[in-house]
Amino acid sequence: MASPAGSGFPARTNSRLDAFLRRHLAPEVYDAIRAYEPCIVVSDSEKHTLKYLVLSDQLIYLTENPPKSIRQVVALRDVVAIDLIDDYPEFLSPQDRETNQHIRIIYSTVLKKECEKSKGVRKLLLPFHHANANNKKVKEENNGPVFWRGKEPKSLDESSLRSEEKIKHFSQLKSELFLKDNTLRKILCLITELKVAAQKNFILKRLFWKTSDLFCFLVNKLHEYLPESRDKNALQNKSQRADELVACIEIIQTLGLMFRETETESSRLNTLAAKKGTLFNLLVILISKPQIPKSCPVFDTQLVADSTLAEISLDAELQKLILEYTDTATALLYEILLVFQQGNLGLGSTKFAISWMMSFLQSHPPIVTFVDSIVKQVVKGLSASFQLLGPSQAVLLYQQFYILKSCLQYSKPLAEYIRNNYREEFRYFIHMPALEKRVPLCYPITQPTTQLFREVLKLVEQKQCVKC
């Protein structure tokens, strides 16, 4: 997407268009708008028409210039592939051609719940360009998209009132979280409330990144309990440690939600750049395995026989929480990798580079154990003895592959470790046939996962070929 040079993403700076969207969209839809910018539309009925493309968290819209009505172009859930097109739009000047890239978005028109093969795939040609570009080209094929009209226009006062209510709710949650005498249970309830509210209202994500205080608070709260608890009682009390891990998982899930789909928010980059030390502390926390109380050995046969089921249940619960923590930490680490990857591409802040992140991670011993857990989880996920992966499991698999690719591509020590220690796993368990059996074709993420998997396999085999 085009944007001011400072952030690499489009900004919401058109007051006339912004006022139009506020009037014609429901408040929750308006709050979910990520960005908008001018584009050139080419279709059977229109030829090189200047319009505005509006991106929300669920849909891509088009509206006229000046705006009169708004219609849906494609639902993001229907997108099945995004490809880079190596050509230049003839209608642009030579200078603009050099600063534009075309991206083809392929999306399904029919996608049944039963995972049947989709019927009819439309293509949307969308330029993805650098900060100094001014236009984008959208080409609609296959008779164009379905038209959509918004709900009855909402008054400015009503929309503003809704936004004010959300801002007030967010401020109240922050104030309660920062209270000194909060119990762990109270903090957990407040964080859960924040997460649920942010899932429903994108504006809370904007408010989260507007200042750094809540980000730092959540990371510092994680540091109190990870990798081990500062409360010495939790070193022996399994029930207390389980409660701490539940709270930590909720915090990490909330942070992951705040990172997700906020690439266009310049305040996020500003906060992370200003609090880079906090961000790196978070990275160390994510790759470190949580410590849990060890079971004391019992030698008396009578005492063994009298061991309570509650104790056994707690041990099982702790192990289950460790697995859930690892998956949750993986998802958040993936989101942070994207921040640094965008820095590499020039799409985000130049203060970030993925090579810096990987250099930092490889200098901390826990990363080796974390990579071990990732590979083991991938092997388990691709095991032929298990049923098809669910949607969330397929997303996690993609994130695991992305992390492995980053290690192989940007860290020589980690790449060598993976190749030397997991050659057999990649030969007998982590291979394309296993992936094809486990991930349904109907999932939108299947195609990018397959492509990513090929890249990982290629990186694993590179050094082996050289040795041969």
Salt bridges, closest charged atoms under 4 A:
ASP18 OD1 - ARG12 NH2 3.35
GLU28 OE1 - ARG162 NH2 3.41
ASP31 OD2 - LYS166 NZ 2.48
GLU37 OE1 - HIS129 NE2 3.51
GLU37 OE2 - LYS136 NZ 3.10
GLU46 OE2 - LYS51 NZ 2.72
GLU46 OE1 - ARG71 NH2 3.78
ASP83 OD2 - ARG104 NH2 3.34
ASP87 OD1 - HIS102 ND1 2.76
GLU116 OE1 - LYS112 NZ 3.38
GLU140 OE2 - ARG71 NH2 3.40
GLU141 OE2 - LYS139 NZ 3.94
GLU176 OE1 - LYS186 NZ 3.59
GLU193 OE2 - HIS169 NE2 2.92
ASP213 OD2 - LYS174 NZ 2.90
GLU224 OE2 - LYS221 NZ 3.21
GLU244 OE1 - ARG241 NH1 2.89
GLU250 OE2 - LYS195 NZ 3.03
GLU261 OE1 - ARG34 NH2 2.63
GLU265 OE2 - ARG206 NE 3.11
GLU311 OE2 - LYS238 NZ 2.82
ASP315 OD1 - LYS238 NZ 2.50
GLU335 OE2 - ARG260 NE 3.29
GLU416 OE2 - ARG419 NH1 3.60
GLU424 OE2 - ARG427 NH1 3.89
GLU455 OE1 - LYS405 NZ 2.64
